[in-house]
Each structure stands twice: as structure tokens, then as C-alpha cells.
Amino acid sequence: MDFSKFDEQVDLNQLQKDAKEAAKNGTGDYPEIEDGTYIGKFEKLELGETKDHRPMFKAMFRITEGDHKKSCLFMNRVIYGTKNDASMIGSVSGFLNNLEAEDEDGNPIDTSFKSYSQFDEMIMDVAEAIDDMGLEYEIEYKKDAFNNISINEVFDAED
């Protein structure tokens, strides 16, 4: 069979990166994580795309304590082409505000929406700030809820 036709249909560089990340994180045979309270860090916050190329907010939370240590929880929110884009954007904006990220002057980062490109930059700023600040979170996870990850508490990882 000639597999080269598949090579032409995908972004091989991205697929290689994704496969390397998947291998680093294990076999992918993870136990289901039950609803509950977890401590951890947000390792990824980004504005990506759905398969049909609509903007989608993506968050990846890594659990750092307890039985599910090293496991990840994910939150995704499509913010364009929904029945109520403003509500979807508002939910992401509120979520990001609850992360308590600050700029280099110690001021809270403004998580409001002005444009999709501005929103993308702001999400990257929030991700960088929580990493620089060394923030960890106690979250409430409810896999079947619309807002499946809620922030209970924010604290410095060094505490």
C-alpha cells in the first residue's frame, strides 16, 4: 500500500509534535477521572480551531496531587458560529478572569473581548503570566457540566 497520499493530506510537522507529546504523556490508556476537587496547574491555554476551522478556546489542566496525579483535564469552548457567540466568549472571559493572572506591574490582566485576534493575544498573556507567577489551582471538576472546570482557589505553587 502507498502511504505517501496520507503524508500529503496532513501537516506532518504538527503531527510529529503531537505524536511526540502523546508518547511523552503515556499510552493514552488513562482511567476516567471522576467528578471532584483537584489541585494542579494549567499547562495550556490557547485559542485554537475546531475541525471546521472555527475559533475554540482550549485549556489543559494537569493534576499535581492525589490518585490522579499527572492526569489531565480538558475544557474546550467554541466561540464562533454557535447559537450565542457572545455567551460563549463571556464564559471564557469569566473563566480566564478567575485565574487571577497579573501583568508585569502586578495589575490584573483585562480578559475582556475586543476582537478575536486581541482575544488570542490576551489568552497567551494569561498563560504566560500564570506560568511566570507559579500559580496553582484548586478546581472543581464536573465532566458533564457546561463549565466542567471551576476555580475554587488560586495559590502560589511555592506555598
C-alpha positions in Angstrom: 0.0 0.0 0.0 1.2 3.5 -0.8 1.1 5.6 2.3 2.5 8.8 0.7 -1.0 10.0 -0.1 -1.6 10.4 3.6 1.6 12.4 4.0 0.2 15.0 1.6 -3.1 15.3 3.5 -1.7 16.3 6.9 0.7 18.8 8.4 3.5 16.3 9.1 5.4 18.7 11.4 2.4 19.3 13.6 1.5 15.6 13.6 5.1 14.7 14.6 4.9 17.2 17.5 1.5 15.9 18.6 2.7 12.3 18.5 5.8 13.1 20.5 3.7 14.8 23.1 1.3 11.9 23.2 4.2 9.4 23.7 5.6 11.6 26.5 2.3 11.5 28.3 2.0 7.7 28.2 -0.1 5.2 26.2 -3.3 7.2 26.4 -4.9 4.4 28.4 -6.0 6.7 31.3 -8.6 5.9 33.9 -11.7 8.1 33.7 -11.5 10.9 36.2 -14.5 11.2 38.4 -16.1 14.5 39.4 -14.4 16.1 42.3 -11.9 18.6 43.6 -8.4 18.6 42.3 -5.1 20.5 42.7 -2.9 21.3 39.7 -1.7 23.7 37.1 -3.0 24.9 33.7 -0.3 23.8 31.3 -2.0 25.0 28.2 -4.4 27.9 27.5 -4.9 28.7 23.9 -7.2 29.8 21.2 -7.2 27.0 18.6 -9.5 25.8 15.9 -12.2 23.2 15.6 -12.0 20.7 12.8 -14.2 23.1 10.7 -11.8 26.0 11.5 -13.9 27.9 13.9 -12.1 29.6 16.9 -12.2 27.4 20.0 -10.7 28.1 23.5 -8.7 25.2 24.8 -7.5 24.6 28.4 -5.4 21.7 29.7 -5.2 21.3 33.5 -2.6 18.8 34.9 -3.4 17.3 38.3 -0.4 17.5 40.6 -1.6 15.7 43.7 -3.7 12.6 44.7 -4.7 9.4 43.0 -4.9 11.1 39.5 -1.5 12.8 39.8 -0.2 13.6 36.3 -3.6 13.1 34.6 -5.1 15.9 32.6 -8.5 17.5 32.5 -9.6 19.5 29.4 -12.0 22.3 28.8 -13.0 23.4 25.3 -15.3 26.2 24.2 -16.2 27.1 20.6 -16.5 30.9 20.4 -17.7 31.5 16.9 -20.6 30.1 14.8 -22.6 29.0 17.9 -26.2 29.9 18.7 -24.8 32.5 21.1 -21.2 33.5 20.5 -21.4 36.4 23.0 -22.3 34.0 25.8 -19.6 31.5 24.8 -17.0 34.4 24.7 -18.3 35.7 28.0 -17.9 32.3 29.7 -14.3 32.1 28.5 -13.6 35.7 29.6 -15.0 35.0 33.1 -13.1 31.8 33.4 -9.8 33.5 32.5 -10.5 36.3 34.9 -10.9 33.7 37.7 -7.3 32.5 37.0 -6.1 35.8 38.7 -3.3 36.4 36.2 -1.4 39.7 36.6 0.8 41.7 34.2 4.4 42.6 35.0 3.2 45.6 37.0 1.0 43.4 39.2 -2.3 44.6 37.7 -5.0 42.0 36.8 -4.9 41.2 33.1 -8.0 42.5 31.3 -9.8 39.4 30.0 -12.5 41.2 28.1 -13.1 40.5 24.4 -12.4 43.2 21.8 -11.6 41.1 18.7 -10.7 37.5 18.0 -7.0 38.5 17.4 -6.9 40.5 20.6 -8.6 37.6 22.5 -5.9 35.2 21.2 -3.1 37.5 22.4 -4.8 38.0 25.8 -5.1 34.2 26.3 -1.4 33.9 25.5 -0.6 36.7 28.0 -2.7 34.9 30.7 -1.0 31.6 30.1 2.4 33.2 30.3 1.5 35.2 33.4 0.2 32.2 35.4 3.4 30.3 34.4 5.6 33.2 35.5 3.7 33.7 38.7 3.9 30.0 39.5 0.1 29.7 40.2 -1.6 26.5 41.1 -5.3 26.0 41.4 -7.9 24.0 43.3 -10.6 23.3 40.9 -14.0 21.6 40.9 -14.4 19.2 38.0 -17.8 18.1 36.7 -17.2 16.2 33.4 -20.8 16.6 32.2 -21.3 20.3 33.2 -21.2 23.1 30.7 -18.4 24.7 32.7 -16.7 21.4 33.6 -13.8 23.2 35.4 -14.5 25.8 38.0 -11.8 27.6 40.0 -12.2 27.2 43.8 -8.9 28.7 44.9 -5.7 30.2 43.5 -2.4 29.9 45.3 1.3 30.1 44.7 2.9 26.8 43.9 5.7 27.6 46.4 3.2 27.9 49.3 
